[in-house]
Amino acid sequence: MQTAGTLLGSAPSGIPGMNVEVMPTDRAAVVVPDGDLNAASGAELKRTLEDLLAKGNTRLVVDMERVAYVDSVVWGELATAATRARGAGGELRICAMCGELLAILTMIRLGGVIAVFPTRKLATVFA
C-alpha cells in the first residue's frame, strides 16, 4: 500500500473558500476539505480522491471537521471513491463529521458504503 507521500499539502481549487489539504500518515492518506461541499466546490475533493487512488493510495480518510454542508453530488462522489478504494483492496473512511452531516449520511443510507469514525486518530487505524 502506498501512503499519501505523492500528494501533499494544500491544493487551491480556484473556488473562493475551498481548499483541500492532503496529509500523509504511515497508514492512510488523510484528505481535509475546508468549506462547504457543493457541486462546484466538491470538484476539488473529487479530483484529489481520484488522484490519490490513481497513484495507489487505497486507504483514504476524509476529515470533515471543517465542513458544515455536503450536497447530494458530493455524497455520490464520496460513495464512488469508496467503491473504487474497496475494489483496489482499500477503504475510504470519513471522520469528524458534525451531527447534521452524520444524520444526512444515515438518512441517505451511505453508512453501509462509507465507514464513519468520530476522530481522525480512530479512522486511520487499519487492521
C-alpha positions in Angstrom: 0.0 0.0 0.0 1.2 3.5 -0.9 0.5 6.3 1.5 -0.1 9.9 0.8 3.5 10.8 0.1 2.7 11.5 -3.6 0.1 14.3 -3.0 1.0 16.6 -0.1 -0.1 20.0 1.0 -2.9 22.3 0.0 -4.4 22.3 -3.4 -6.0 25.6 -4.2 -9.2 24.9 -6.1 -9.8 28.2 -7.7 -13.1 28.3 -5.8 -13.2 31.0 -3.1 -13.3 29.4 0.3 -12.5 25.9 -0.9 -9.2 24.2 -0.1 -8.4 20.5 0.1 -5.3 19.5 2.0 -3.7 16.1 1.9 -1.8 15.0 4.9 0.5 11.9 5.0 0.4 9.3 7.7 2.1 5.9 7.7 -1.3 4.2 7.5 -3.5 6.3 5.2 -3.9 9.4 3.0 -5.9 11.9 5.1 -7.8 14.4 3.0 -9.0 17.6 4.7 -11.5 19.7 2.8 -12.2 23.2 4.1 -15.5 24.8 3.4 -19.0 23.7 2.2 -19.0 21.0 -0.4 -21.4 21.6 -3.3 -21.2 20.5 -6.9 -18.7 23.3 -7.8 -16.5 23.2 -4.7 -16.7 19.4 -4.4 -14.9 19.0 -7.7 -11.6 19.7 -6.0 -12.3 16.9 -3.5 -13.3 14.6 -6.3 -10.1 15.4 -8.2 -8.0 14.9 -5.1 -9.5 11.5 -4.3 -9.2 10.4 -7.9 -5.5 11.4 -8.0 -4.8 9.6 -4.8 -6.5 6.4 -6.0 -4.7 6.6 -9.4 -1.4 6.8 -7.5 -2.1 3.7 -5.5 -3.4 5.3 -2.3 -6.2 2.9 -1.4 -6.6 3.7 2.3 -8.3 7.1 2.4 -9.6 9.1 5.3 -11.7 12.3 4.6 -11.7 14.5 7.7 -14.9 16.5 7.6 -14.2 18.7 10.7 -14.1 21.9 8.6 -17.2 21.1 6.5 -20.7 22.1 7.5 -22.6 21.3 4.3 -22.4 18.5 1.7 -24.7 18.4 -1.2 -26.0 15.2 -3.0 -23.5 15.4 -5.8 -20.6 15.2 -3.3 -22.2 12.4 -1.3 -22.3 10.5 -4.6 -18.7 11.3 -5.4 -17.7 10.0 -1.9 -19.6 6.8 -2.5 -17.9 6.3 -5.8 -14.5 6.9 -4.3 -15.3 4.4 -1.5 -16.3 1.8 -4.0 -13.1 2.3 -6.1 -10.9 2.2 -2.9 -12.7 -1.1 -1.9 -12.2 -2.5 -5.3 -8.5 -1.8 -5.1 -8.3 -3.6 -1.7 -8.5 -0.5 0.5 -11.2 1.6 2.1 -12.5 5.2 2.2 -13.4 6.4 5.7 -15.0 9.7 6.9 -14.2 11.2 10.3 -15.0 14.2 12.5 -18.4 15.0 10.9 -20.8 17.3 12.6 -24.1 15.8 13.8 -26.1 17.3 10.9 -23.9 15.6 8.3 -23.9 12.3 10.2 -27.7 12.4 10.2 -27.9 13.1 6.5 -25.4 10.3 5.7 -27.5 7.9 7.8 -30.7 9.1 6.1 -29.4 8.5 2.6 -28.1 5.1 3.7 -24.4 5.6 2.9 -23.3 4.2 6.2 -23.0 0.8 4.6 -20.8 2.1 1.9 -18.6 4.6 3.8 -17.3 3.8 7.3 -17.7 6.7 9.7 -15.4 7.4 12.7 -15.6 10.1 15.4 -12.0 11.1 15.2 -9.1 11.1 12.7 -7.0 9.1 15.1 -9.5 6.2 15.1 -10.2 6.5 11.3 -6.5 6.0 10.5 -6.2 2.7 12.3 -6.5 -0.1 9.7 -6.3 -3.8 10.5 
